């Protein structure tokens, strides 16, 4: 019973008093496993959305959700909330950004936790500008038979509010 409550609390924290900024389409892509057998699926294709909230500071709250083919060719889905710190690498008019953050999430996988939702947290970095970029996430091994991996996604802005 505590797991759904924690997810709701995290989601409310992310919403706060922030005003909407932009919505991005997430295109899931490549996983690079650290060790493990060669038959792991590294083409983790899928789609999702990321909603970044407007922020007066360099700290940007966000909500992210996606569905994708995981390393065992099963469909995995997640929804999460997090925060990222934005660093401007180049000046306007088309600034290059480097973001670093963490995403707390609720995920469901066929081959983990008896197909029941579970909580997780992953660090990520992003490189891009105001219209899109590349996300890179590190996922540690979560069980004895699992292998850590690096995970790449593309993000494309689809709306600004």
C-alpha positions, -999 to +999 in steps of 0.1 A: +000+000+000+029+024+006+042+022-030+013+039-047+013+066-020+050+073-025+044+076-063+016+101-057+037+122-033+066+123-058+042+133-086+027+161-065+062+173-055+071+177-092+039+195-100+043+220-072+034+256-082+053+254-114+039+266-147+042+245-178+071+250-201+074+223-228+064+188-239+089+165-256+084+133-274+108+107-262+121+081-288+138+052-270+167+037-287+199+020-278+211+001-247+248-008-242+251-035-216+282-037-194+290-074-195+263-101-199+255-125-227+255-114-263+219-123-269+206-093-248+184-070-268+202-036-272+176-022-296+153-009-269+128+009-292+098+027-278+080+060-274+072+083-245+067+119-233+086+142-211+070+173-196+095+199-183+081+226-160+090+262-163+115+272-136+130+305-126+162+287-115+185+262-132+167+234-114+139+220-137+112+196-124+099+171-149+076+141-155+086+113-179+068+083-191+075+057-218+069+022-231+098+002-248+112-032-256+136-041-228+168-061-229+148-094-229+125-083-257+096-078-234+075-046-232+084-024-202+066+008-192+074+034-166+062+068-153+084+090-132+091+124-118+124+140-113+146+171-113+175+182-135+201+209-132+206+228-164+240+242-175+241+265-205+272+255-225+268+282-252+250+316-253+217+325-269+201+326-295+203+288-298+219+277-265+235+243-260+225+227-227+240+201-205+215+187-179+222+163-151+195+149-129+177+120-113+143+103-121+123+085-095+100+060-113+074+033-111+081+006-137+064-026-148+083-054-164+072-089-174+103-106-161+108-087-129+088-086-096+062-110-110+050-084-135+040-060-106+050-023-106+081-015-086+099+017-076+133+028-089+156+058-093+181+064-121+206+092-128+207+108-162+224+134-183+211+152-214+228+171-242+209+194-266+192+227-272+157+241-267+142+220-295+157+186-287+186+165-275+200+131-264+193+116-230+218+091-215+207+071-184+227+046-164+207+016-151+225-005-124+220-042-121+188-047-101+190-084-094+216-112-094+209-122-131+208-086-144+235-066-160+241-028-158+236-008-189+237+027-205+205+037-222+201+063-250+169+083-260+162+111-283+140+140-271+122+163-296+101+193-284+065+190-297+048+218-278+056+248-257+031+263-232 
